[in-house]
């Protein structure tokens, strides 16, 4: 199966089920991976599924050194990216209302929790898993930091520094490896809010996901691997491509030099 089709179909099914009950759909959504969005655009426009009653809360956004949003015109901006790849491609009569498109705000970090409480639910959260097992920008505690799993799971939307591991892999994917172009700060929806979701879907499409994948599925529940906390969630699923399922220590082959 195409992992991104699978996720897009699940998102659409959740929206359609709520539409039939005349209920709103509240979701925390990522900017990456991008794959589900092109498929979701196709499905929404083709089958005329209305998103008018949807509330989409994006997981995160990069910040400047002054802890303000980077420019929406910056190629790295998630706000600009959502407009380019999703909102601008949905037929207007079906689109998410502009007032229901949210990003976590560095000047109002409690807003996301307020939205969830207002609607009394969070239907779904989906997104990619980071190099160190993080979800959104919920980086593991720093080395030497004392933090229990319970404390980490209760961390809400907040501003924080992006780890060097995450900046490095994001530079590889987006900036030709130039880590200096990746912002040092971000704002992220917290694990507190995302653990409130009825459904959690994690995507691991790349070969470098292999190490975290095994820890998330089979390792101990630990804030050192944030997505492992979803082992205790009643409806959490992880989708991975064959590339992410490769052995982390492949057999060493000795070749005859002749």
Secondary structure, DSSP 8 states (H G I E B T S, - for coil): --HHHHHHHHHHHHHHHHHHTT--EEEEE-S---HHHHHHHHHHHHHT---TTEEEEE-EEEE-TTSSB--TTSTT-HHHHHHHHTGGGS-GGGS--GGGEEE-BTTBTTHHHHHHHHHT---EEEEEB-TTS-BTT-----TT----HHHHHT--SEEEE--HHHHHHHHHHHSTT-GGGS-SEEEE--HHHHTT-SEEEEEE-SGGGHHHHHHHHHS---GGGGGGGGGGSTTEEEEE-GGGGS-SS---------
